[in-house]
Every structure is written in C-alpha cells, then in structure tokens.
Amino acid sequence: MRGYLQTTLEGQFQPATAVMLSSFIFTLAHVTQGLSVSKLTVYFLVGVTFGTMAFLNDSILPVIPVHIAADLVFFIFVWPRDATRELIWHVGTDVWFWLHVVQAVGFTVLSLLALRQLHRLASNNNVSAQIV
C-alpha cells in the first residue's frame, strides 16, 4: 500500500493528500473486517500513521516492525475475545479460510522472489560502481 500506491500519489498530490488518500484506500481494503465505524476509523488512523512514517522516512522499512507489532497485539489480545469472530478451532475451517491461506503463501513466495531479484540488482549495481 505504502510502497506503490502512496509513492504514486505523492508524485501527483501534496504529501498530506497522498497520505490521506492512501489511508482511505487502506481503510476500504479492511471493510471485510466489518462495516463498524469505530473499526474503520482505527484503520484510517493507522493508515495515516503508517503513511506519515513512510513519507517522513522516505521508506516503508520503519513501518514494517510497527505493523508486525500491531498485528501481534491484535491477534493475541483482541481477536480471540471478539464475540463476533468464530475461532477455527471451535467451528472448523471453510473455503474462505483456505483461500486466505493460499493468498498468504502465494504473496509470501512472490515477495521472496521480488526481494531476491532486488538483491541481485543491488549486487550488480555495487559491482558496476566499483569497476567505474
């Protein structure tokens, strides 16, 4: 979200507008979590926080550990106690669960391949710079 969408928006809008627009889209991406105004407000504010961090650092890297920590807090403390969410060990898995598993595995593989390619490109650029 930050690395692609926000960067593109920053080229067309003022930074604050780009952060707000990408945060709005980040919020829309989480509508599947429910149409609760309070939940969507939290997602929007998290989007603003992450977007601002990415903009100020000119990188998404500082956002990654913060996002991981937030996900861990959510999944350990909030999610199991949310009465509207049925836990898979109570009700079993369904098609949506397995679809999300396939998505997670697929995007993990694609991310690792992309990072490997970036590493190769960076290594080749370092060799080229040393030769010149």
N, C-alpha and C positions, 0 to 999 in steps of 0.2 A: 504494500500500500504506500509506504513512505518512499521507498527506493524508486518506484516507477511513476506512480500517479502524482505524488506531491512534487517530485522533481519536474515533471512535465508541466504541472500547473504553475510552478514557480517561474517558469520561462514565459508564461502568458499573463500572470497576475502578480500583484504585490504579495510579499511573503505571508502576511497575515491572512489575506484572502485565500491563498493557496492552502494554508494550514486549515482554515475553516472548511473549505470545500472538500479537502481530502478527509477531514474528520467527519463531515456529513456522510460521505460515501462509506467510510469505515462504520458509521452507525447503521447505515442501511444494510451493510453486509452482516450485521448482527441481529437483524429483525427476526431471523429464525429462532432466536433465543426468547422471543415473546414480544408482544406489542405494548409492553408496560412502559409508560412514560419515564418512570424512575430508572429502569434498566437502560433504556435508550439514552437517557441523559448522562448516565455514567459512561456509556460507551463513547458518547460525543466528547465528554470532558477528558476521557483517557486519550481519545484521538487527538485532541488539542494538545495535551501534554506530550504525547509521543511525537506529534508533528513539530512542535516547538523545539523539542530536544534534537530532533533530526536536523531541523533548519539551523539552529544555533551551532551545532557541531559539524554541519555540512557532511553528515554521515548518519546512517541508521545504526551503526555498531553500538553506540551507547544505549540505544533503545532496547536492544535485544535482551540484555540481562534484566532490565526493568520489566519487560513484557513476560519473561520467564518467571520472575518472582511473583508478578501479579497473577499469572495463570496458576502457579503452585498454591498461592494463598486461596484463590477461588476454588480450585479443585479439592483442597484439603479441608477448608473451613466452611465455605458457603454451599457449594454444590451438593454435598451429601445431606445437608439439612434443609434443602429447598423442597418443601412438600409437593410442589408441582412436578418435580422430576422423579421419575421412577428409575431406580438403580437397576442395572442389567443383572446383577446377581440376585435381585428379587423377582424380576419379570422375564429375564432371558433376553436374548438378542433378537433383533429384527433386521429387515433389509436395510433400513437407514443406518443402523449401527455398522453393518459390514460395508456399506457404501462409504462411510466416513473412514473406516479402517483402510480401505483401498485408496481413498484420496490421500490420507496421511502418508501411507507407504509410497505412493506414486510421487507425491510432491517432495518427499524426503530424497528419493532417488534422483529426481530431476535437479534438486538443489545441490546435491553432492556432485553430480555431473557438471553443473554450472560452475561450482566452486573449483573443481579440478581444472576446468578449462581456463578460468580466470588465473589460477596459479600458474598454469603453463604459459599463458600470455605474459604475466608479470615476470616470470623467469626469463622468457625470451627477450623482453624489453631490457631487463637488467644486463643480460649478456651483450645485447646490441649497444647499450650505453657504455659498457666497459671497453668494447672494441674501439669505439669512436674516441 
